[in-house]
Amino acid sequence: MPVLAIAIADEAFQDYQTVEDIFEIPAPPDGIPFELRIKKELDQVPFFQVMSAEGPTGKIQTAGSHSKRTVDAGHRAGMGANITFRAKRREALVSADGKGSSTIYRLGRC
């Protein structure tokens, strides 16, 4: 949904202007993908742009920008330690295992 919200806000689609327009697209038969065409003038514009108070800057976000936002969100939520991608992966494995320990740790790979 965040990617769809960015595309709608950027008015990126040729044939659709709102999220409601997109949700009204009927399901394609037999699982055939449906193409949402992007406007030609946006072909060379980065999708994930650096934002300023005035709006999109046209510069691409760096890989570290997502990490910084994640750490900042954790701090605002009252977490003392930084949330990292490694911590997210570890938590997903612990949750998926259902036994309170990560599959990777039980296999001795960490």
Biopython code that builds the backbone (N, CA, C, O; Angstrom):
import numpy as np
from Bio.PDB.StructureBuilder import StructureBuilder

atoms = [
    (1, "MET", "N", (0.800, -1.204, 0.000)),
    (1, "MET", "CA", (0.000, 0.000, 0.000)),
    (1, "MET", "C", (0.845, 1.272, 0.000)),
    (1, "MET", "O", (0.465, 2.234, -0.668)),
    (2, "PRO", "N", (1.979, 1.327, 0.719)),
    (2, "PRO", "CA", (2.767, 2.561, 0.663)),
    (2, "PRO", "C", (3.239, 2.894, -0.751)),
    (2, "PRO", "O", (3.273, 4.062, -1.137)),
    (3, "VAL", "N", (3.606, 1.865, -1.525)),
    (3, "VAL", "CA", (4.065, 2.115, -2.895)),
    (3, "VAL", "C", (2.909, 2.653, -3.730)),
    (3, "VAL", "O", (3.098, 3.574, -4.525)),
    (4, "LEU", "N", (1.731, 2.097, -3.561)),
    (4, "LEU", "CA", (0.551, 2.585, -4.277)),
    (4, "LEU", "C", (0.253, 4.031, -3.884)),
    (4, "LEU", "O", (-0.074, 4.851, -4.742)),
    (5, "ALA", "N", (0.364, 4.344, -2.603)),
    (5, "ALA", "CA", (0.117, 5.716, -2.137)),
    (5, "ALA", "C", (1.103, 6.702, -2.769)),
    (5, "ALA", "O", (0.719, 7.807, -3.153)),
    (6, "ILE", "N", (2.364, 6.304, -2.875)),
    (6, "ILE", "CA", (3.368, 7.173, -3.506)),
    (6, "ILE", "C", (3.008, 7.416, -4.963)),
    (6, "ILE", "O", (3.057, 8.551, -5.437)),
    (7, "ALA", "N", (2.643, 6.345, -5.681)),
    (7, "ALA", "CA", (2.304, 6.471, -7.101)),
    (7, "ALA", "C", (1.073, 7.354, -7.298)),
    (7, "ALA", "O", (1.045, 8.175, -8.215)),
    (8, "ILE", "N", (0.067, 7.197, -6.457)),
    (8, "ILE", "CA", (-1.142, 8.038, -6.556)),
    (8, "ILE", "C", (-0.788, 9.497, -6.271)),
    (8, "ILE", "O", (-1.224, 10.393, -6.992)),
    (9, "ALA", "N", (0.000, 9.737, -5.223)),
    (9, "ALA", "CA", (0.389, 11.107, -4.872)),
    (9, "ALA", "C", (1.205, 11.762, -5.983)),
    (9, "ALA", "O", (1.094, 12.966, -6.212)),
    (10, "ASP", "N", (2.021, 10.970, -6.671)),
    (10, "ASP", "CA", (2.833, 11.497, -7.776)),
    (10, "ASP", "C", (2.058, 11.593, -9.085)),
    (10, "ASP", "O", (2.592, 12.043, -10.099)),
    (11, "GLU", "N", (0.785, 11.164, -9.058)),
    (11, "GLU", "CA", (-0.039, 11.113, -10.276)),
    (11, "GLU", "C", (0.709, 10.369, -11.375)),
    (11, "GLU", "O", (0.797, 10.829, -12.513)),
    (12, "ALA", "N", (1.247, 9.203, -11.007)),
    (12, "ALA", "CA", (2.130, 8.443, -11.889)),
    (12, "ALA", "C", (1.407, 7.599, -12.931)),
    (12, "ALA", "O", (1.981, 7.296, -13.976)),
    (13, "PHE", "N", (0.162, 7.212, -12.671)),
    (13, "PHE", "CA", (-0.525, 6.307, -13.584)),
    (13, "PHE", "C", (-1.156, 7.051, -14.753)),
    (13, "PHE", "O", (-1.708, 8.138, -14.582)),
    (14, "GLN", "N", (-1.071, 6.458, -15.944)),
    (14, "GLN", "CA", (-1.671, 7.058, -17.136)),
    (14, "GLN", "C", (-3.196, 7.059, -17.066)),
    (14, "GLN", "O", (-3.840, 8.030, -17.462)),
    (15, "ASP", "N", (-3.767, 5.970, -16.562)),
    (15, "ASP", "CA", (-5.213, 5.772, -16.673)),
    (15, "ASP", "C", (-5.981, 5.870, -15.367)),
    (15, "ASP", "O", (-7.206, 5.749, -15.376)),
    (16, "TYR", "N", (-5.306, 6.084, -14.243)),
    (16, "TYR", "CA", (-5.971, 6.072, -12.948)),
    (16, "TYR", "C", (-5.485, 7.238, -12.100)),
    (16, "TYR", "O", (-4.292, 7.540, -12.069)),
    (17, "GLN", "N", (-6.422, 7.894, -11.407)),
    (17, "GLN", "CA", (-6.051, 9.046, -10.596)),
    (17, "GLN", "C", (-6.217, 8.800, -9.097)),
    (17, "GLN", "O", (-5.571, 9.467, -8.289)),
    (18, "THR", "N", (-7.072, 7.852, -8.718)),
    (18, "THR", "CA", (-7.323, 7.626, -7.295)),
    (18, "THR", "C", (-7.153, 6.148, -6.963)),
    (18, "THR", "O", (-7.136, 5.291, -7.845)),
    (19, "VAL", "N", (-7.029, 5.878, -5.680)),
    (19, "VAL", "CA", (-6.926, 4.494, -5.232)),
    (19, "VAL", "C", (-8.239, 3.762, -5.519)),
    (19, "VAL", "O", (-8.233, 2.563, -5.795)),
    (20, "GLU", "N", (-9.353, 4.477, -5.454)),
    (20, "GLU", "CA", (-10.646, 3.863, -5.766)),
    (20, "GLU", "C", (-10.688, 3.389, -7.208)),
    (20, "GLU", "O", (-11.216, 2.315, -7.497)),
    (21, "ASP", "N", (-10.119, 4.205, -8.138)),
    (21, "ASP", "CA", (-10.046, 3.798, -9.547)),
    (21, "ASP", "C", (-9.319, 2.463, -9.684)),
    (21, "ASP", "O", (-9.746, 1.590, -10.440)),
    (22, "ILE", "N", (-8.239, 2.315, -8.961)),
    (22, "ILE", "CA", (-7.434, 1.091, -9.048)),
    (22, "ILE", "C", (-8.165, -0.085, -8.414)),
    (22, "ILE", "O", (-8.134, -1.193, -8.950)),
    (23, "PHE", "N", (-8.822, 0.143, -7.277)),
    (23, "PHE", "CA", (-9.550, -0.941, -6.608)),
    (23, "PHE", "C", (-10.751, -1.416, -7.424)),
    (23, "PHE", "O", (-11.239, -2.526, -7.212)),
    (24, "GLU", "N", (-11.230, -0.589, -8.352)),
    (24, "GLU", "CA", (-12.365, -0.976, -9.202)),
    (24, "GLU", "C", (-11.948, -1.831, -10.397)),
    (24, "GLU", "O", (-12.808, -2.323, -11.127)),
    (25, "ILE", "N", (-10.648, -2.015, -10.609)),
    (25, "ILE", "CA", (-10.181, -2.854, -11.719)),
    (25, "ILE", "C", (-10.613, -4.288, -11.436)),
    (25, "ILE", "O", (-10.302, -4.824, -10.372)),
    (26, "PRO", "N", (-11.327, -4.920, -12.376)),
    (26, "PRO", "CA", (-11.744, -6.304, -12.123)),
    (26, "PRO", "C", (-10.549, -7.251, -12.101)),
    (26, "PRO", "O", (-9.544, -7.019, -12.772)),
    (27, "ALA", "N", (-10.675, -8.308, -11.328)),
    (27, "ALA", "CA", (-9.604, -9.310, -11.257)),
    (27, "ALA", "C", (-9.410, -9.933, -12.628)),
    (27, "ALA", "O", (-10.384, -10.312, -13.280)),
    (28, "PRO", "N", (-8.161, -10.045, -13.076)),
    (28, "PRO", "CA", (-7.920, -10.638, -14.397)),
    (28, "PRO", "C", (-8.175, -12.146, -14.371)),
    (28, "PRO", "O", (-8.002, -12.789, -13.336)),
    (29, "PRO", "N", (-8.583, -12.705, -15.504)),
    (29, "PRO", "CA", (-8.843, -14.146, -15.548)),
    (29, "PRO", "C", (-7.546, -14.947, -15.462)),
    (29, "PRO", "O", (-6.509, -14.527, -15.974)),
    (30, "ASP", "N", (-7.618, -16.089, -14.818)),
    (30, "ASP", "CA", (-6.504, -17.031, -14.769)),
    (30, "ASP", "C", (-5.220, -16.449, -14.198)),
    (30, "ASP", "O", (-4.134, -16.918, -14.539)),
    (31, "GLY", "N", (-5.315, -15.436, -13.334)),
    (31, "GLY", "CA", (-4.128, -14.893, -12.694)),
    (31, "GLY", "C", (-3.192, -14.135, -13.626)),
    (31, "GLY", "O", (-2.029, -13.916, -13.289)),
    (32, "ILE", "N", (-3.686, -13.733, -14.793)),
    (32, "ILE", "CA", (-2.858, -12.969, -15.735)),
    (32, "ILE", "C", (-2.632, -11.581, -15.141)),
    (32, "ILE", "O", (-3.598, -10.921, -14.756)),
    (33, "PRO", "N", (-1.380, -11.119, -15.056)),
    (33, "PRO", "CA", (-1.115, -9.803, -14.448)),
    (33, "PRO", "C", (-1.763, -8.674, -15.244)),
    (33, "PRO", "O", (-1.871, -8.738, -16.468)),
    (34, "PHE", "N", (-2.185, -7.657, -14.533)),
    (34, "PHE", "CA", (-2.765, -6.464, -15.138)),
    (34, "PHE", "C", (-1.734, -5.352, -15.037)),
    (34, "PHE", "O", (-1.192, -5.112, -13.957)),
    (35, "GLU", "N", (-1.457, -4.681, -16.121)),
    (35, "GLU", "CA", (-0.427, -3.640, -16.148)),
    (35, "GLU", "C", (-1.023, -2.271, -15.838)),
    (35, "GLU", "O", (-1.970, -1.828, -16.487)),
    (36, "LEU", "N", (-0.451, -1.613, -14.838)),
    (36, "LEU", "CA", (-0.790, -0.227, -14.544)),
    (36, "LEU", "C", (0.287, 0.626, -15.215)),
    (36, "LEU", "O", (1.420, 0.696, -14.740)),
    (37, "ARG", "N", (-0.076, 1.267, -16.313)),
    (37, "ARG", "CA", (0.921, 2.017, -17.088)),
    (37, "ARG", "C", (1.299, 3.328, -16.400)),
    (37, "ARG", "O", (0.447, 4.071, -15.913)),
    (38, "ILE", "N", (2.610, 3.585, -16.379)),
    (38, "ILE", "CA", (3.172, 4.793, -15.787)),
    (38, "ILE", "C", (3.304, 5.851, -16.883)),
    (38, "ILE", "O", (3.615, 5.525, -18.029)),
    (39, "LYS", "N", (3.072, 7.090, -16.539)),
    (39, "LYS", "CA", (3.205, 8.186, -17.505)),
    (39, "LYS", "C", (4.629, 8.252, -18.040)),
    (39, "LYS", "O", (5.588, 8.098, -17.283)),
    (40, "LYS", "N", (4.766, 8.478, -19.335)),
    (40, "LYS", "CA", (6.082, 8.519, -19.990)),
    (40, "LYS", "C", (7.006, 9.565, -19.370)),
    (40, "LYS", "O", (8.210, 9.334, -19.266)),
    (41, "GLU", "N", (6.467, 10.698, -18.962)),
    (41, "GLU", "CA", (7.310, 11.771, -18.414)),
    (41, "GLU", "C", (7.931, 11.392, -17.065)),
    (41, "GLU", "O", (8.822, 12.085, -16.574)),
    (42, "LEU", "N", (7.458, 10.293, -16.468)),
    (42, "LEU", "CA", (8.012, 9.853, -15.187)),
    (42, "LEU", "C", (8.987, 8.687, -15.338)),
    (42, "LEU", "O", (9.470, 8.154, -14.339)),
    (43, "ASP", "N", (9.280, 8.287, -16.575)),
    (43, "ASP", "CA", (10.184, 7.154, -16.809)),
    (43, "ASP", "C", (11.553, 7.328, -16.156)),
    (43, "ASP", "O", (12.115, 6.356, -15.652)),
    (44, "GLN", "N", (12.092, 8.521, -16.154)),
    (44, "GLN", "CA", (13.440, 8.754, -15.646)),
    (44, "GLN", "C", (13.453, 9.414, -14.264)),
    (44, "GLN", "O", (14.510, 9.819, -13.779)),
    (45, "VAL", "N", (12.285, 9.521, -13.632)),
    (45, "VAL", "CA", (12.191, 10.119, -12.299)),
    (45, "VAL", "C", (12.284, 9.003, -11.264)),
    (45, "VAL", "O", (11.576, 8.005, -11.393)),
    (46, "PRO", "N", (13.128, 9.133, -10.242)),
    (46, "PRO", "CA", (13.214, 8.092, -9.216)),
    (46, "PRO", "C", (11.868, 7.918, -8.508)),
    (46, "PRO", "O", (11.186, 8.897, -8.203)),
    (47, "PHE", "N", (11.499, 6.671, -8.255)),
    (47, "PHE", "CA", (10.228, 6.418, -7.575)),
    (47, "PHE", "C", (10.319, 6.825, -6.106)),
    (47, "PHE", "O", (9.430, 7.504, -5.594)),
    (48, "PHE", "N", (11.388, 6.413, -5.429)),
    (48, "PHE", "CA", (11.595, 6.775, -4.026)),
    (48, "PHE", "C", (12.497, 8.001, -4.001)),
    (48, "PHE", "O", (13.723, 7.890, -4.038)),
    (49, "GLN", "N", (11.870, 9.170, -3.938)),
    (49, "GLN", "CA", (12.603, 10.427, -3.986)),
    (49, "GLN", "C", (12.819, 10.996, -2.584)),
    (49, "GLN", "O", (12.049, 10.740, -1.659)),
    (50, "VAL", "N", (13.887, 11.771, -2.463)),
    (50, "VAL", "CA", (14.118, 12.549, -1.252)),
    (50, "VAL", "C", (13.048, 13.641, -1.233)),
    (50, "VAL", "O", (12.808, 14.312, -2.236)),
    (51, "MET", "N", (12.410, 13.803, -0.069)),
    (51, "MET", "CA", (11.371, 14.823, 0.063)),
    (51, "MET", "C", (11.903, 16.005, 0.869)),
    (51, "MET", "O", (12.702, 15.849, 1.792)),
    (52, "SER", "N", (11.440, 17.167, 0.495)),
    (52, "SER", "CA", (11.766, 18.378, 1.256)),
    (52, "SER", "C", (10.443, 19.017, 1.676)),
    (52, "SER", "O", (9.372, 18.499, 1.360)),
    (53, "ALA", "N", (10.519, 20.122, 2.377)),
    (53, "ALA", "CA", (9.306, 20.828, 2.788)),
    (53, "ALA", "C", (8.513, 21.304, 1.573)),
    (53, "ALA", "O", (7.301, 21.501, 1.657)),
    (54, "GLU", "N", (9.198, 21.488, 0.450)),
    (54, "GLU", "CA", (8.532, 21.946, -0.768)),
    (54, "GLU", "C", (8.002, 20.797, -1.628)),
    (54, "GLU", "O", (7.299, 21.027, -2.613)),
    (55, "GLY", "N", (8.343, 19.552, -1.251)),
    (55, "GLY", "CA", (7.881, 18.393, -2.026)),
    (55, "GLY", "C", (9.049, 17.563, -2.535)),
    (55, "GLY", "O", (10.164, 17.684, -2.027)),
    (56, "PRO", "N", (8.800, 16.706, -3.550)),
    (56, "PRO", "CA", (9.859, 15.833, -4.072)),
    (56, "PRO", "C", (10.997, 16.639, -4.689)),
    (56, "PRO", "O", (10.773, 17.664, -5.332)),
    (57, "THR", "N", (12.217, 16.159, -4.484)),
    (57, "THR", "CA", (13.391, 16.886, -4.972)),
    (57, "THR", "C", (13.902, 16.365, -6.314)),
    (57, "THR", "O", (14.685, 17.044, -6.979)),
    (58, "GLY", "N", (13.468, 15.164, -6.720)),
    (58, "GLY", "CA", (13.989, 14.560, -7.940)),
    (58, "GLY", "C", (15.240, 13.735, -7.696)),
    (58, "GLY", "O", (15.756, 13.095, -8.612)),
    (59, "LYS", "N", (15.735, 13.748, -6.448)),
    (59, "LYS", "CA", (16.915, 12.949, -6.100)),
    (59, "LYS", "C", (16.460, 11.625, -5.495)),
    (59, "LYS", "O", (15.468, 11.579, -4.768)),
    (60, "ILE", "N", (17.179, 10.556, -5.793)),
    (60, "ILE", "CA", (16.820, 9.235, -5.291)),
    (60, "ILE", "C", (17.217, 9.092, -3.826)),
    (60, "ILE", "O", (18.264, 9.587, -3.409)),
    (61, "GLN", "N", (16.373, 8.410, -3.042)),
    (61, "GLN", "CA", (16.706, 8.136, -1.649)),
    (61, "GLN", "C", (17.831, 7.114, -1.595)),
    (61, "GLN", "O", (17.883, 6.190, -2.406)),
    (62, "THR", "N", (18.715, 7.286, -0.649)),
    (62, "THR", "CA", (19.797, 6.320, -0.473)),
    (62, "THR", "C", (19.290, 5.116, 0.318)),
    (62, "THR", "O", (18.233, 5.178, 0.945)),
    (63, "ALA", "N", (20.040, 4.036, 0.285)),
    (63, "ALA", "CA", (19.668, 2.841, 1.038)),
    (63, "ALA", "C", (19.634, 3.133, 2.538)),
    (63, "ALA", "O", (18.814, 2.566, 3.260)),
    (64, "GLY", "N", (20.501, 3.996, 3.000)),
    (64, "GLY", "CA", (20.554, 4.324, 4.418)),
    (64, "GLY", "C", (19.373, 5.150, 4.905)),
    (64, "GLY", "O", (19.114, 5.203, 6.108)),
    (65, "SER", "N", (18.650, 5.796, 3.991)),
    (65, "SER", "CA", (17.538, 6.640, 4.425)),
    (65, "SER", "C", (16.428, 5.811, 5.067)),
    (65, "SER", "O", (15.810, 6.259, 6.033)),
    (66, "HIS", "N", (16.166, 4.611, 4.547)),
    (66, "HIS", "CA", (15.137, 3.749, 5.145)),
    (66, "HIS", "C", (15.580, 3.300, 6.535)),
    (66, "HIS", "O", (14.782, 3.290, 7.472)),
    (67, "SER", "N", (16.846, 2.933, 6.663)),
    (67, "SER", "CA", (17.366, 2.514, 7.971)),
    (67, "SER", "C", (17.237, 3.639, 8.994)),
    (67, "SER", "O", (16.847, 3.409, 10.139)),
    (68, "LYS", "N", (17.568, 4.851, 8.572)),
    (68, "LYS", "CA", (17.487, 6.000, 9.478)),
    (68, "LYS", "C", (16.053, 6.234, 9.921)),
    (68, "LYS", "O", (15.809, 6.488, 11.100)),
    (69, "ARG", "N", (15.087, 6.151, 8.989)),
    (69, "ARG", "CA", (13.684, 6.340, 9.357)),
    (69, "ARG", "C", (13.222, 5.248, 10.318)),
    (69, "ARG", "O", (12.444, 5.517, 11.234)),
    (70, "THR", "N", (13.697, 4.010, 10.115)),
    (70, "THR", "CA", (13.323, 2.906, 10.994)),
    (70, "THR", "C", (13.863, 3.140, 12.407)),
    (70, "THR", "O", (13.149, 2.944, 13.390)),
    (71, "VAL", "N", (15.115, 3.555, 12.501)),
    (71, "VAL", "CA", (15.719, 3.852, 13.810)),
    (71, "VAL", "C", (14.960, 4.994, 14.474)),
    (71, "VAL", "O", (14.634, 4.918, 15.659)),
    (72, "ASP", "N", (14.678, 6.051, 13.716)),
    (72, "ASP", "CA", (13.948, 7.197, 14.272)),
    (72, "ASP", "C", (12.561, 6.783, 14.768)),
    (72, "ASP", "O", (12.121, 7.246, 15.821)),
    (73, "ALA", "N", (11.871, 5.920, 14.024)),
    (73, "ALA", "CA", (10.545, 5.457, 14.437)),
    (73, "ALA", "C", (10.638, 4.668, 15.736)),
    (73, "ALA", "O", (9.780, 4.809, 16.608)),
    (74, "GLY", "N", (11.667, 3.842, 15.874)),
    (74, "GLY", "CA", (11.871, 3.090, 17.109)),
    (74, "GLY", "C", (12.103, 3.994, 18.298)),
    (74, "GLY", "O", (11.576, 3.749, 19.383)),
    (75, "HIS", "N", (12.889, 5.037, 18.101)),
    (75, "HIS", "CA", (13.160, 5.978, 19.190)),
    (75, "HIS", "C", (11.887, 6.721, 19.593)),
    (75, "HIS", "O", (11.633, 6.932, 20.779)),
    (76, "ARG", "N", (11.082, 7.119, 18.586)),
    (76, "ARG", "CA", (9.817, 7.790, 18.910)),
    (76, "ARG", "C", (8.879, 6.855, 19.661)),
    (76, "ARG", "O", (8.066, 7.308, 20.467)),
    (77, "ALA", "N", (8.985, 5.552, 19.403)),
    (77, "ALA", "CA", (8.141, 4.563, 20.090)),
    (77, "ALA", "C", (8.674, 4.218, 21.478)),
    (77, "ALA", "O", (8.062, 3.426, 22.195)),
    (78, "GLY", "N", (9.808, 4.805, 21.864)),
    (78, "GLY", "CA", (10.341, 4.590, 23.199)),
    (78, "GLY", "C", (11.364, 3.474, 23.301)),
    (78, "GLY", "O", (11.735, 3.090, 24.410)),
    (79, "MET", "N", (11.828, 2.942, 22.185)),
    (79, "MET", "CA", (12.848, 1.888, 22.223)),
    (79, "MET", "C", (14.211, 2.537, 22.390)),
    (79, "MET", "O", (14.547, 3.491, 21.689)),
    (80, "GLY", "N", (14.990, 2.013, 23.321)),
    (80, "GLY", "CA", (16.313, 2.571, 23.553)),
    (80, "GLY", "C", (17.319, 2.145, 22.503)),
    (80, "GLY", "O", (18.163, 2.937, 22.084)),
    (81, "ALA", "N", (17.231, 0.889, 22.077)),
    (81, "ALA", "CA", (18.180, 0.370, 21.086)),
    (81, "ALA", "C", (17.674, 0.654, 19.676)),
    (81, "ALA", "O", (16.471, 0.757, 19.436)),
    (82, "ASN", "N", (18.612, 0.775, 18.762)),
    (82, "ASN", "CA", (18.238, 0.995, 17.369)),
    (82, "ASN", "C", (17.618, -0.265, 16.765)),
    (82, "ASN", "O", (18.065, -1.383, 17.019)),
    (83, "ILE", "N", (16.589, -0.055, 15.968)),
    (83, "ILE", "CA", (16.004, -1.161, 15.215)),
    (83, "ILE", "C", (16.815, -1.278, 13.925)),
    (83, "ILE", "O", (16.955, -0.305, 13.183)),
    (84, "THR", "N", (17.342, -2.463, 13.664)),
    (84, "THR", "CA", (18.139, -2.674, 12.455)),
    (84, "THR", "C", (17.471, -3.718, 11.580)),
    (84, "THR", "O", (16.555, -4.412, 12.021)),
    (85, "PHE", "N", (17.931, -3.829, 10.331)),
    (85, "PHE", "CA", (17.396, -4.866, 9.446)),
    (85, "PHE", "C", (17.695, -6.247, 10.017)),
    (85, "PHE", "O", (16.877, -7.159, 9.898)),
    (86, "ARG", "N", (18.848, -6.401, 10.627)),
    (86, "ARG", "CA", (19.191, -7.687, 11.236)),
    (86, "ARG", "C", (18.206, -8.025, 12.352)),
    (86, "ARG", "O", (17.772, -9.170, 12.478)),
    (87, "ALA", "N", (17.857, -7.033, 13.156)),
    (87, "ALA", "CA", (16.897, -7.258, 14.240)),
    (87, "ALA", "C", (15.524, -7.633, 13.677)),
    (87, "ALA", "O", (14.838, -8.489, 14.235)),
    (88, "LYS", "N", (15.127, -7.003, 12.585)),
    (88, "LYS", "CA", (13.838, -7.341, 11.967)),
    (88, "LYS", "C", (13.841, -8.770, 11.448)),
    (88, "LYS", "O", (12.875, -9.505, 11.649)),
    (89, "ARG", "N", (14.912, -9.165, 10.786)),
    (89, "ARG", "CA", (15.001, -10.541, 10.269)),
    (89, "ARG", "C", (14.977, -11.534, 11.417)),
    (89, "ARG", "O", (14.290, -12.553, 11.348)),
    (90, "ARG", "N", (15.726, -11.240, 12.472)),
    (90, "ARG", "CA", (15.784, -12.134, 13.625)),
    (90, "ARG", "C", (14.394, -12.269, 14.254)),
    (90, "ARG", "O", (13.972, -13.376, 14.586)),
    (91, "GLU", "N", (13.699, -11.175, 14.416)),
    (91, "GLU", "CA", (12.357, -11.217, 15.009)),
    (91, "GLU", "C", (11.403, -12.021, 14.124)),
    (91, "GLU", "O", (10.576, -12.780, 14.629)),
    (92, "ALA", "N", (11.516, -11.857, 12.827)),
    (92, "ALA", "CA", (10.661, -12.626, 11.915)),
    (92, "ALA", "C", (10.938, -14.116, 12.043)),
    (92, "ALA", "O", (10.007, -14.921, 12.032)),
    (93, "LEU", "N", (12.192, -14.487, 12.164)),
    (93, "LEU", "CA", (12.527, -15.902, 12.314)),
    (93, "LEU", "C", (12.047, -16.455, 13.649)),
    (93, "LEU", "O", (11.557, -17.583, 13.712)),
    (94, "VAL", "N", (12.182, -15.677, 14.710)),
    (94, "VAL", "CA", (11.720, -16.123, 16.024)),
    (94, "VAL", "C", (10.202, -16.299, 15.984)),
    (94, "VAL", "O", (9.673, -17.289, 16.489)),
    (95, "SER", "N", (9.512, -15.337, 15.385)),
    (95, "SER", "CA", (8.060, -15.419, 15.308)),
    (95, "SER", "C", (7.625, -16.591, 14.439)),
    (95, "SER", "O", (6.658, -17.280, 14.764)),
    (96, "ALA", "N", (8.323, -16.817, 13.349)),
    (96, "ALA", "CA", (7.950, -17.888, 12.429)),
    (96, "ALA", "C", (8.217, -19.260, 13.028)),
    (96, "ALA", "O", (7.507, -20.219, 12.725)),
    (97, "ASP", "N", (9.239, -19.359, 13.877)),
    (97, "ASP", "CA", (9.624, -20.640, 14.464)),
    (97, "ASP", "C", (8.563, -21.147, 15.436)),
    (97, "ASP", "O", (8.286, -22.345, 15.482)),
    (98, "GLY", "N", (7.969, -20.243, 16.211)),
    (98, "GLY", "CA", (6.934, -20.611, 17.141)),
    (98, "GLY", "C", (7.423, -21.310, 18.397)),
    (98, "GLY", "O", (6.605, -21.669, 19.245)),
    (99, "LYS", "N", (8.731, -21.519, 18.551)),
    (99, "LYS", "CA", (9.265, -22.216, 19.716)),
    (99, "LYS", "C", (10.137, -21.303, 20.574)),
    (99, "LYS", "O", (10.796, -21.756, 21.510)),
    (100, "GLY", "N", (10.131, -20.026, 20.246)),
    (100, "GLY", "CA", (10.888, -19.091, 21.057)),
    (100, "GLY", "C", (12.344, -18.952, 20.670)),
    (100, "GLY", "O", (13.083, -18.213, 21.321)),
    (101, "SER", "N", (12.778, -19.641, 19.627)),
    (101, "SER", "CA", (14.158, -19.469, 19.181)),
    (101, "SER", "C", (14.194, -19.491, 17.661)),
    (101, "SER", "O", (13.355, -20.103, 17.001)),
    (102, "SER", "N", (15.181, -18.811, 17.138)),
    (102, "SER", "CA", (15.329, -18.717, 15.702)),
    (102, "SER", "C", (15.833, -20.035, 15.111)),
    (102, "SER", "O", (16.687, -20.705, 15.691)),
    (103, "THR", "N", (15.304, -20.379, 13.982)),
    (103, "THR", "CA", (15.761, -21.562, 13.276)),
    (103, "THR", "C", (17.247, -21.468, 12.976)),
    (103, "THR", "O", (17.967, -22.460, 13.089)),
    (104, "ILE", "N", (17.709, -20.291, 12.598)),
    (104, "ILE", "CA", (19.124, -20.096, 12.283)),
    (104, "ILE", "C", (19.986, -20.353, 13.506)),
    (104, "ILE", "O", (21.037, -20.984, 13.383)),
    (105, "TYR", "N", (19.576, -19.883, 14.699)),
    (105, "TYR", "CA", (20.352, -20.106, 15.902)),
    (105, "TYR", "C", (20.396, -21.578, 16.255)),
    (105, "TYR", "O", (21.438, -22.076, 16.681)),
    (106, "ARG", "N", (19.288, -22.286, 16.088)),
    (106, "ARG", "CA", (19.269, -23.713, 16.409)),
    (106, "ARG", "C", (20.160, -24.495, 15.461)),
    (106, "ARG", "O", (20.687, -25.544, 15.831)),
    (107, "LEU", "N", (20.337, -23.998, 14.237)),
    (107, "LEU", "CA", (21.197, -24.679, 13.279)),
    (107, "LEU", "C", (22.652, -24.297, 13.472)),
    (107, "LEU", "O", (23.523, -24.837, 12.790)),
    (108, "GLY", "N", (22.940, -23.373, 14.390)),
    (108, "GLY", "CA", (24.312, -22.985, 14.693)),
    (108, "GLY", "C", (24.954, -22.110, 13.640)),
    (108, "GLY", "O", (26.170, -22.157, 13.454)),
    (109, "ARG", "N", (24.141, -21.295, 12.934)),
    (109, "ARG", "CA", (24.689, -20.467, 11.862)),
    (109, "ARG", "C", (24.906, -19.028, 12.279)),
    (109, "ARG", "O", (25.241, -18.199, 11.433)),
    (110, "CYS", "N", (24.731, -18.703, 13.526)),
    (110, "CYS", "CA", (24.965, -17.317, 13.974)),
    (110, "CYS", "C", (26.008, -17.287, 15.054)),
    (110, "CYS", "O", (26.344, -16.216, 15.559)),
]
sb = StructureBuilder()
sb.init_structure("model")
sb.init_model(0)
sb.init_chain("A")
sb.init_seg("    ")
for serial, (resi, resn, name, xyz) in enumerate(atoms, 1):
    if name == "N":
        sb.init_residue(resn, " ", resi, " ")
    sb.init_atom(name, np.array(xyz, "f"), 0.0, 1.0, " ", f" {name:<3s}", serial, name[0])
structure = sb.get_structure()
